Each structure stands twice: as C-alpha cells, then as structure tokens.
Amino acid sequence: MEWKTYKKAVPALIVILTLLFVGMSGMFAPISMANAKELGPNVVVGKVLSIQTNAWRRGTIEVKSNHTGRIYTFYVGSRTDYYPYRYPYIGETIRVHYVNDRGYLKATRVEIR
C-alpha cells in the first residue's frame, strides 16, 4: 500500500485510541470514588474522640472515620442500641449505624469492636 492511504488512516486511528483511553479511564473512576466513601450507606467505622451523655441517655459521640479521616458527630439517645451493652471509651474503635434526620446524624446502633 502507498503512504497516502496510511496518512488518511492515522487521524482516525488517533481518534479511536483517544476514545478508547478516555472510556477506560472512566471505567476505573467509580473504583477510586468508592475508596473515598465509607463502608456503606449510613455506616461509619472509626475511633471515638469524645462522648457526652446525660442522665436521660441523650448526648453526642464524635467519631473520626478510619476510611476518610472525617470527623462525624452522632446524636445518641434512648433508642440507640449498644453492642456490647455499655458506652464506648475514648480511643475505642466502633461501628456506627445511623440515620440522617433533617441534617442530624442519629445513631441507631453502636458496635464496639
């Protein structure tokens, strides 16, 4: 074949390779985004920074996430279940299951690991 036919094929080949490369990089983007999130929806695993409760079992727990490093403030109350049945200590690793109630993260279950 002559060089002229290859000259016409080179731009088309470049476009095809570019689209293929962009498509593959888009395929791996969800994996990197998943690494930046927590374990699952409404679940955080991290270390207890502070815990404040009163006589009516209401208060807050601050947790620093092991996965993202973010600090979360969870509201606890009489409906919060603890496993085992005790409050966590500062520095302990816990798993918190929560619901987002109008911007307030309310802990429903606290598992001490």
C-alpha positions as CSV (number, residue, x, y, z in Angstrom):
1,M,0.0,0.0,0.0
2,E,1.0,3.5,-0.5
3,W,1.9,6.1,2.1
4,K,-1.2,8.2,1.2
5,T,-3.6,5.6,2.5
6,Y,-1.8,5.4,5.8
7,K,-1.8,9.2,6.0
8,K,-5.6,9.2,5.9
9,A,-5.8,6.4,8.5
10,V,-3.6,8.0,11.1
11,P,-6.0,10.7,12.3
12,A,-8.8,8.1,12.5
13,L,-6.6,5.8,14.5
14,I,-5.6,8.6,16.9
15,V,-9.3,9.4,17.5
16,I,-10.2,5.8,18.1
17,L,-7.3,5.3,20.6
18,T,-8.2,8.5,22.4
19,L,-11.8,7.5,22.8
20,L,-10.7,4.0,24.0
21,F,-8.3,5.6,26.5
22,V,-11.0,8.0,27.8
23,G,-13.5,5.2,28.1
24,M,-11.1,3.0,30.1
25,S,-10.2,5.9,32.5
26,G,-13.9,6.5,33.1
27,M,-14.3,2.8,33.8
28,F,-11.9,3.0,36.7
29,A,-13.3,6.3,38.2
30,P,-16.0,4.6,40.2
31,I,-13.4,2.4,41.9
32,S,-11.4,5.4,43.1
33,M,-14.6,7.2,44.2
34,A,-15.7,4.1,46.2
35,N,-12.4,4.2,48.1
36,A,-13.2,7.8,49.2
37,K,-16.5,6.8,50.7
38,E,-17.4,5.0,53.9
39,L,-18.2,1.3,54.3
40,G,-21.7,1.6,53.1
41,P,-24.7,3.8,53.3
42,N,-25.3,5.1,56.8
43,V,-22.3,3.1,58.4
44,V,-19.1,4.6,59.7
45,V,-16.2,2.8,61.4
46,G,-13.8,4.9,63.4
47,K,-12.3,5.9,66.7
48,V,-14.2,7.7,69.4
49,L,-12.9,11.2,70.0
50,S,-15.4,12.3,72.6
51,I,-18.6,11.1,74.2
52,Q,-21.1,13.3,76.1
53,T,-24.2,11.9,77.6
54,N,-26.5,13.0,80.4
55,A,-28.8,11.1,82.9
56,W,-31.5,10.6,80.2
57,R,-29.1,8.8,77.9
58,R,-29.1,11.7,75.4
59,G,-25.9,13.2,74.0
60,T,-23.3,13.0,71.2
61,I,-20.4,10.9,70.1
62,E,-17.7,12.3,67.9
63,V,-16.0,9.7,65.7
64,K,-13.1,10.0,63.4
65,S,-13.5,7.8,60.4
66,N,-10.8,5.2,59.6
67,H,-11.6,5.3,55.9
68,T,-11.9,9.0,55.1
69,G,-10.5,10.8,58.2
70,R,-13.6,12.9,58.5
71,I,-15.0,13.7,62.0
72,Y,-18.7,12.9,62.5
73,T,-20.9,13.9,65.3
74,F,-23.6,11.4,66.1
75,Y,-26.6,12.1,68.3
76,V,-27.4,9.3,70.7
77,G,-30.5,8.7,72.8
78,S,-32.7,6.2,74.5
79,R,-33.3,4.4,71.2
80,T,-29.6,3.8,70.5
81,D,-28.5,0.2,70.9
82,Y,-25.0,-0.6,72.1
83,Y,-23.2,-3.9,71.5
84,P,-21.9,-4.9,74.0
85,Y,-24.3,-3.2,76.3
86,R,-22.1,-0.3,77.5
87,Y,-20.9,3.1,76.4
88,P,-17.6,3.2,74.3
89,Y,-14.5,4.6,75.8
90,I,-12.4,7.4,74.1
91,G,-10.0,5.8,71.7
92,E,-12.0,2.7,71.0
93,T,-12.9,1.6,67.5
94,I,-16.6,1.5,66.9
95,R,-19.0,0.9,64.0
96,V,-22.0,3.3,64.0
97,H,-25.2,2.7,62.1
98,Y,-27.1,5.9,61.7
99,V,-30.0,7.7,60.0
100,N,-29.9,11.3,58.6
101,D,-32.8,13.1,60.2
102,R,-33.0,16.5,58.6
103,G,-29.2,17.0,58.8
104,Y,-28.7,15.4,62.2
105,L,-26.9,12.1,62.2
106,K,-28.8,10.0,64.7
107,A,-27.1,6.8,65.8
108,T,-29.3,3.8,65.9
109,R,-26.7,1.1,66.7
110,V,-23.2,1.4,68.1
111,E,-21.0,-1.7,67.9
112,I,-17.8,-1.7,69.9
113,R,-15.1,-3.6,68.1
